[in-house]
Amino acid sequence: MKKNSLVLKFFFGLVLFVALGTTATNYVFANNHGDTRVARYSTGDGGDTVTPPRKKEDKSSMYVYNDKSAKSFYARSAGSWGGSTYYLEQVTTIAFYVPVGQSRYITNYVKETKDATGKPKPSYSHAVLVIMPGSHSKTWLSFLWSPDSI
């Protein structure tokens, strides 16, 4: 009886070790999750601010941390091909409210785009965040963002 219990414990320990190793490997190699600072003045002209495009590696959420802006803002995801700031397309219909001092995970479909009939179409290679300051007022924006979350 003790021998079976020892074998069972060893087996579950081995399974746990493999699962943790796989998770750690995915964490290290799967995505582009380093934060990039975006800092700029919003003129209040009614236009949105778009981050520079960054390569999107996986299907994870984007991440934004509004740590140093003067005001809260809304953030929405968009995709582009080849890192171009042109031909941006919204890849979610949701705009996420991001108060000063808080972070949000921004759901998106940059790597899972579909046409009007629901059929998959080629995914975008890069992601951007579209930042909409509250009531499009003049304000200082300074935040961290990543196209792939951990």
GISUL-V449558 format. One line per field, one symbol per residue. ss: DSSP state (A for helix, B for strand, O for the rest). psi: psi as a letter, one per 30 degrees, with the letter a starting at -180 (. if undefined). burial: 1 if it has 9 or more other ideal C-beta (glycine too) atoms within 8 Angstrom, else 0. A space follows every 50 residues. Layout:
ss = ???
psi = ???
burial = ???
This chain:
ss = OAAAAAAAAAAAAAAAAAAAAAAAAAAAAOOOOOOBBBBBBBOOOOOOBB OOOBBOOOOOOBBBBOOOOOOOBBBBBBBBOOOOOOOOBBOOOOOBBBOO OOBBBBOOOOOOOBOOOOOBOOOOOBBBBBBBBAAAOOBBBBBBBBOOOO
psi = eeeeeeeeeeeeeeeeeeeeeeeeeeeeffligkkkkkklkkfggfllkk lkkkkjfaglllkkjifglflllkkkllllkggkflhkkkglfkkkkjlk gllkkjklheghklaffgkklkllflllkjkjkkghlklkkjlklkfkl.
burial = 00000000000000000000000000000011101101000101000011 10111100010111111010111111111100010001111100010101 00010101111011000000001111111111110110101111111110
